Amino acid sequence: MISKRILLAIVCYLGLAGAAVAAGKPNIVVVGADSDPASVRHDSRIFTRAYTALSDQLHEAGFDVFDAVDLLPPAADRARRSDRDIIKAARTAKRPPLDIVVIFSAYTKARENDYGTWVGARVAGRMLNVRTNQLLATFELGSPKLRRAPSACARPCLIEVAGREAQILARDMGAALVEKLIWVSNPLPSRKAAPKAKSILAAAPRGYALVLDGFTPRDVMGMEEYLVVFRDYARHRPVRASARHHEFWYESGAPSGRLYRNLQKMLDHMGLRGRVDFVGNVFTIAKISPRVARNFDKGDW
């Protein structure tokens, strides 16, 4: 019997392990929330410039940032996005599985006086652990002072000025979030996370979804021994597992053609029969099993 004290220690350990995100290299998505009527819509040029600047800062620091285009349903492109919808969509993402979501909103303001039109911007949001909903950081940064727009500046001109201001703020905000992410990914102060992240980025690993259909858990355990020794292997993680269906997110510097051949050779070396299909970035390996002959007259039941 396990004592209550030991059981509590195990639970606490698992909780702390869950809080550390992706062991050094989390998968990140940046999404704009615009459910607030005062915020800039996600289909605005102002939002696009802020989104690009924020994402680029995280990417340049060596973190894996994935595009949010396919994250939300098509209907979300025609309506304002709420935080709840964004978090729900991030949790259901499997290819790739997401660890951190950065949700931000952009705001602009314009003021006119006898000397012209003055424009400013503000960027605000938060960073969350997708699995636990743990708040990792909140941020808000506004223009230190309003920027004067050129004379006779019509609406397209004002949008350009506001977009530039939002871009500057989002870039500064991204730099601050990088420091936070380095700590979240590598909480031990003795670790130097930034050089490690850059070295990983230099290897340019590709992300693949591996779907193993029809294989037993024993088969899958044997396959994992091959997957980790393939040339240019980076890392992998389970996404879904059941008695006869397993899915992995697999990162490797190998091109898809080489990985396709390696998977076929793996089946051959393991003495397994299967079909390997590849579409987009998804490898599907379906087991082909011969029918088992049983003689029920001799008690095989």
C-alpha positions as a Python dict, from the first residue, in 0.01 Angstrom:
ca = {
    (1, 'M'): (0, 0, 0),
    (2, 'I'): (121, 350, -83),
    (3, 'S'): (97, 586, 209),
    (4, 'K'): (-100, 908, 179),
    (5, 'R'): (219, 1110, 221),
    (6, 'I'): (394, 934, -67),
    (7, 'L'): (83, 961, -284),
    (8, 'L'): (61, 1334, -212),
    (9, 'A'): (427, 1376, -305),
    (10, 'I'): (371, 1201, -635),
    (11, 'V'): (71, 1419, -714),
    (12, 'C'): (268, 1735, -631),
    (13, 'Y'): (556, 1619, -848),
    (14, 'L'): (329, 1555, -1144),
    (15, 'G'): (169, 1894, -1098),
    (16, 'L'): (506, 2067, -1105),
    (17, 'A'): (612, 1867, -1406),
    (18, 'G'): (298, 1975, -1589),
    (19, 'A'): (371, 2338, -1516),
    (20, 'A'): (710, 2321, -1686),
    (21, 'V'): (617, 2371, -2048),
    (22, 'A'): (752, 2133, -2310),
    (23, 'A'): (1090, 2084, -2143),
    (24, 'G'): (1285, 2358, -2314),
    (25, 'K'): (1104, 2402, -2643),
    (26, 'P'): (733, 2477, -2627),
    (27, 'N'): (511, 2503, -2932),
    (28, 'I'): (368, 2855, -2937),
    (29, 'V'): (80, 3019, -3121),
    (30, 'V'): (8, 3392, -3130),
    (31, 'V'): (-359, 3483, -3176),
    (32, 'G'): (-541, 3814, -3175),
    (33, 'A'): (-857, 3857, -2967),
    (34, 'D'): (-1092, 4133, -3078),
    (35, 'S'): (-1419, 4062, -2897),
    (36, 'D'): (-1384, 4403, -2730),
    (37, 'P'): (-1566, 4645, -2966),
    (38, 'A'): (-1298, 4907, -2895),
    (39, 'S'): (-1015, 4681, -3015),
    (40, 'V'): (-874, 4662, -3367),
    (41, 'R'): (-1028, 4381, -3573),
    (42, 'H'): (-804, 4088, -3662),
    (43, 'D'): (-855, 4154, -4035),
    (44, 'S'): (-714, 4506, -4007),
    (45, 'R'): (-373, 4608, -4141),
    (46, 'I'): (-295, 4750, -3799),
    (47, 'F'): (-350, 4411, -3638),
    (48, 'T'): (-148, 4233, -3907),
    (49, 'R'): (158, 4449, -3843),
    (50, 'A'): (134, 4395, -3467),
    (51, 'Y'): (84, 4019, -3510),
    (52, 'T'): (383, 3988, -3743),
    (53, 'A'): (614, 4189, -3518),
    (54, 'L'): (520, 3992, -3205),
    (55, 'S'): (553, 3654, -3379),
    (56, 'D'): (887, 3747, -3537),
    (57, 'Q'): (1040, 3835, -3201),
    (58, 'L'): (953, 3493, -3060),
    (59, 'H'): (1070, 3318, -3377),
    (60, 'E'): (1402, 3501, -3391),
    (61, 'A'): (1472, 3401, -3029),
    (62, 'G'): (1462, 3035, -3133),
    (63, 'F'): (1111, 2938, -3026),
    (64, 'D'): (872, 2742, -3248),
    (65, 'V'): (584, 2972, -3343),
    (66, 'F'): (301, 2822, -3547),
    (67, 'D'): (57, 3010, -3767),
    (68, 'A'): (-293, 3055, -3630),
    (69, 'V'): (-459, 3052, -3973),
    (70, 'D'): (-591, 2695, -3940),
    (71, 'L'): (-634, 2707, -3563),
    (72, 'L'): (-980, 2863, -3554),
    (73, 'P'): (-1283, 2763, -3764),
    (74, 'P'): (-1352, 2962, -4083),
    (75, 'A'): (-1642, 3139, -3914),
    (76, 'A'): (-1394, 3303, -3677),
    (77, 'D'): (-1241, 3491, -3971),
    (78, 'R'): (-1571, 3672, -4023),
    (79, 'A'): (-1647, 3752, -3661),
    (80, 'R'): (-1471, 3894, -3361),
    (81, 'R'): (-1268, 3640, -3163),
    (82, 'S'): (-1308, 3586, -2790),
    (83, 'D'): (-1046, 3456, -2547),
    (84, 'R'): (-1263, 3153, -2472),
    (85, 'D'): (-1284, 3051, -2839),
    (86, 'I'): (-910, 3091, -2882),
    (87, 'I'): (-819, 2881, -2577),
    (88, 'K'): (-1068, 2610, -2672),
    (89, 'A'): (-925, 2589, -3024),
    (90, 'A'): (-566, 2578, -2894),
    (91, 'R'): (-649, 2284, -2666),
    (92, 'T'): (-796, 2080, -2950),
    (93, 'A'): (-494, 2134, -3180),
    (94, 'K'): (-300, 1811, -3227),
    (95, 'R'): (-83, 1872, -3533),
    (96, 'P'): (117, 2022, -3382),
    (97, 'P'): (16, 2001, -3016),
    (98, 'L'): (35, 2351, -2868),
    (99, 'D'): (187, 2436, -2530),
    (100, 'I'): (158, 2814, -2503),
    (101, 'V'): (-91, 3060, -2650),
    (102, 'V'): (-19, 3431, -2660),
    (103, 'I'): (-348, 3621, -2683),
    (104, 'F'): (-324, 3991, -2758),
    (105, 'S'): (-546, 4282, -2853),
    (106, 'A'): (-452, 4607, -3024),
    (107, 'Y'): (-610, 4946, -2964),
    (108, 'T'): (-568, 5280, -3138),
    (109, 'K'): (-674, 5635, -3066),
    (110, 'A'): (-665, 5961, -3257),
    (111, 'R'): (-702, 6316, -3128),
    (112, 'E'): (-738, 6632, -3328),
    (113, 'N'): (-648, 6988, -3227),
    (114, 'D'): (-546, 7309, -3396),
    (115, 'Y'): (-202, 7168, -3468),
    (116, 'G'): (-311, 6851, -3647),
    (117, 'T'): (-408, 6490, -3580),
    (118, 'W'): (-228, 6289, -3313),
    (119, 'V'): (-229, 5908, -3320),
    (120, 'G'): (-136, 5646, -3059),
    (121, 'A'): (-168, 5273, -2999),
    (122, 'R'): (-178, 5017, -2719),
    (123, 'V'): (-110, 4643, -2714),
    (124, 'A'): (-239, 4426, -2429),
    (125, 'G'): (-285, 4056, -2361),
    (126, 'R'): (-171, 3750, -2173),
    (127, 'M'): (29, 3429, -2215),
    (128, 'L'): (-124, 3098, -2101),
    (129, 'N'): (-24, 2736, -2059),
    (130, 'V'): (-265, 2562, -2298),
    (131, 'R'): (-297, 2242, -2096),
    (132, 'T'): (-337, 2381, -1746),
    (133, 'N'): (-475, 2727, -1826),
    (134, 'Q'): (-200, 2861, -1599),
    (135, 'L'): (-134, 3232, -1643),
    (136, 'L'): (232, 3276, -1739),
    (137, 'A'): (240, 3650, -1809),
    (138, 'T'): (24, 3954, -1868),
    (139, 'F'): (136, 4251, -2072),
    (140, 'E'): (27, 4597, -2172),
    (141, 'L'): (227, 4860, -2350),
    (142, 'G'): (106, 5192, -2487),
    (143, 'S'): (254, 5477, -2684),
    (144, 'P'): (458, 5700, -2451),
    (145, 'K'): (315, 5995, -2640),
    (146, 'L'): (89, 6044, -2938),
    (147, 'R'): (253, 6064, -3278),
    (148, 'R'): (161, 6352, -3503),
    (149, 'A'): (24, 6242, -3837),
    (150, 'P'): (126, 6419, -4158),
    (151, 'S'): (-86, 6711, -4266),
    (152, 'A'): (-395, 6625, -4473),
    (153, 'C'): (-371, 6266, -4352),
    (154, 'A'): (-683, 6079, -4466),
    (155, 'R'): (-805, 5746, -4325),
    (156, 'P'): (-554, 5523, -4515),
    (157, 'C'): (-276, 5749, -4392),
    (158, 'L'): (-399, 5734, -4032),
    (159, 'I'): (-415, 5354, -4051),
    (160, 'E'): (-55, 5350, -4168),
    (161, 'V'): (60, 5570, -3881),
    (162, 'A'): (-133, 5368, -3623),
    (163, 'G'): (-6, 5042, -3773),
    (164, 'R'): (353, 5157, -3744),
    (165, 'E'): (300, 5251, -3380),
    (166, 'A'): (135, 4915, -3301),
    (167, 'Q'): (422, 4737, -3474),
    (168, 'I'): (682, 4910, -3255),
    (169, 'L'): (489, 4829, -2938),
    (170, 'A'): (436, 4464, -3038),
    (171, 'R'): (806, 4420, -3114),
    (172, 'D'): (903, 4559, -2774),
    (173, 'M'): (644, 4337, -2612),
    (174, 'G'): (778, 4032, -2794),
    (175, 'A'): (1127, 4101, -2660),
    (176, 'A'): (991, 4104, -2305),
    (177, 'L'): (795, 3783, -2359),
    (178, 'V'): (1110, 3610, -2485),
    (179, 'E'): (1273, 3661, -2145),
    (180, 'K'): (967, 3518, -1975),
    (181, 'L'): (956, 3219, -2209),
    (182, 'I'): (1322, 3141, -2148),
    (183, 'W'): (1252, 3122, -1776),
    (184, 'V'): (935, 2914, -1825),
    (185, 'S'): (1112, 2669, -2057),
    (186, 'N'): (1426, 2646, -1841),
    (187, 'P'): (1338, 2747, -1484),
    (188, 'L'): (1678, 2649, -1340),
    (189, 'P'): (1898, 2963, -1327),
    (190, 'S'): (2210, 2762, -1409),
    (191, 'R'): (2078, 2676, -1755),
    (192, 'K'): (2157, 2899, -2048),
    (193, 'A'): (1843, 2861, -2254),
    (194, 'A'): (1890, 3119, -2528),
    (195, 'P'): (2202, 2965, -2692),
    (196, 'K'): (2040, 2621, -2673),
    (197, 'A'): (1726, 2748, -2844),
    (198, 'K'): (1929, 2906, -3123),
    (199, 'S'): (2129, 2589, -3180),
    (200, 'I'): (1806, 2391, -3208),
    (201, 'L'): (1667, 2646, -3451),
    (202, 'A'): (1979, 2621, -3665),
    (203, 'A'): (1905, 2250, -3720),
    (204, 'A'): (1570, 2353, -3874),
    (205, 'P'): (1368, 2048, -3761),
    (206, 'R'): (1049, 1977, -3948),
    (207, 'G'): (731, 1875, -3771),
    (208, 'Y'): (545, 1560, -3876),
    (209, 'A'): (234, 1387, -3745),
    (210, 'L'): (283, 1010, -3716),
    (211, 'V'): (-38, 807, -3704),
    (212, 'L'): (7, 439, -3616),
    (213, 'D'): (-314, 252, -3683),
    (214, 'G'): (-379, -108, -3585),
    (215, 'F'): (-55, -169, -3394),
    (216, 'T'): (-38, -304, -3039),
    (217, 'P'): (130, -107, -2759),
    (218, 'R'): (420, -354, -2779),
    (219, 'D'): (458, -280, -3152),
    (220, 'V'): (458, 94, -3081),
    (221, 'M'): (723, 61, -2809),
    (222, 'G'): (945, -118, -3058),
    (223, 'M'): (882, 151, -3320),
    (224, 'E'): (983, 427, -3080),
    (225, 'E'): (1325, 264, -3044),
    (226, 'Y'): (1371, 312, -3418),
    (227, 'L'): (1219, 662, -3433),
    (228, 'V'): (1471, 807, -3187),
    (229, 'V'): (1775, 673, -3374),
    (230, 'F'): (1676, 790, -3720),
    (231, 'R'): (1924, 1037, -3862),
    (232, 'D'): (1850, 1404, -3775),
    (233, 'Y'): (1597, 1306, -3508),
    (234, 'A'): (1510, 1604, -3284),
    (235, 'R'): (1225, 1502, -3050),
    (236, 'H'): (882, 1347, -3040),
    (237, 'R'): (584, 1337, -2808),
    (238, 'P'): (267, 1127, -2786),
    (239, 'V'): (-56, 1303, -2879),
    (240, 'R'): (-308, 1018, -2855),
    (241, 'A'): (-288, 656, -2747),
    (242, 'S'): (-535, 370, -2728),
    (243, 'A'): (-526, -7, -2763),
    (244, 'R'): (-480, -5, -3141),
    (245, 'H'): (-432, 361, -3235),
    (246, 'H'): (-139, 588, -3153),
    (247, 'E'): (-46, 937, -3270),
    (248, 'F'): (283, 1122, -3225),
    (249, 'W'): (416, 1465, -3307),
    (250, 'Y'): (763, 1398, -3452),
    (251, 'E'): (1031, 1658, -3523),
    (252, 'S'): (1329, 1582, -3742),
    (253, 'G'): (1571, 1757, -3973),
    (254, 'A'): (1521, 1475, -4223),
    (255, 'P'): (1332, 1552, -4545),
    (256, 'S'): (1001, 1375, -4592),
    (257, 'G'): (1140, 1140, -4857),
    (258, 'R'): (1410, 1002, -4629),
    (259, 'L'): (1172, 967, -4338),
    (260, 'Y'): (927, 782, -4563),
    (261, 'R'): (1199, 531, -4657),
    (262, 'N'): (1311, 496, -4295),
    (263, 'L'): (958, 412, -4183),
    (264, 'Q'): (928, 145, -4450),
    (265, 'K'): (1264, -5, -4347),
    (266, 'M'): (1154, 3, -3984),
    (267, 'L'): (852, -215, -4062),
    (268, 'D'): (1074, -455, -4255),
    (269, 'H'): (1333, -484, -3976),
    (270, 'M'): (1059, -541, -3717),
    (271, 'G'): (893, -808, -3928),
    (272, 'L'): (568, -611, -3943),
    (273, 'R'): (340, -573, -4243),
    (274, 'G'): (196, -229, -4301),
    (275, 'R'): (117, 47, -4547),
    (276, 'V'): (290, 386, -4522),
    (277, 'D'): (99, 685, -4660),
    (278, 'F'): (215, 1046, -4662),
    (279, 'V'): (2, 1357, -4722),
    (280, 'G'): (110, 1710, -4629),
    (281, 'N'): (306, 1657, -4308),
    (282, 'V'): (111, 1349, -4191),
    (283, 'F'): (254, 997, -4208),
    (284, 'T'): (-6, 724, -4161),
    (285, 'I'): (117, 371, -4099),
    (286, 'A'): (-163, 117, -4113),
    (287, 'K'): (-94, -238, -3997),
    (288, 'I'): (-178, -527, -4227),
    (289, 'S'): (-251, -833, -4015),
    (290, 'P'): (-308, -1187, -4142),
    (291, 'R'): (-607, -1373, -4009),
    (292, 'V'): (-526, -1589, -3708),
    (293, 'A'): (-622, -1953, -3759),
    (294, 'R'): (-792, -2110, -3457),
    (295, 'N'): (-921, -2461, -3411),
    (296, 'F'): (-1215, -2440, -3172),
    (297, 'D'): (-1256, -2819, -3178),
    (298, 'K'): (-925, -2846, -2991),
    (299, 'G'): (-1014, -2591, -2728),
    (300, 'D'): (-867, -2267, -2875),
    (301, 'W'): (-1134, -2054, -2709),
}
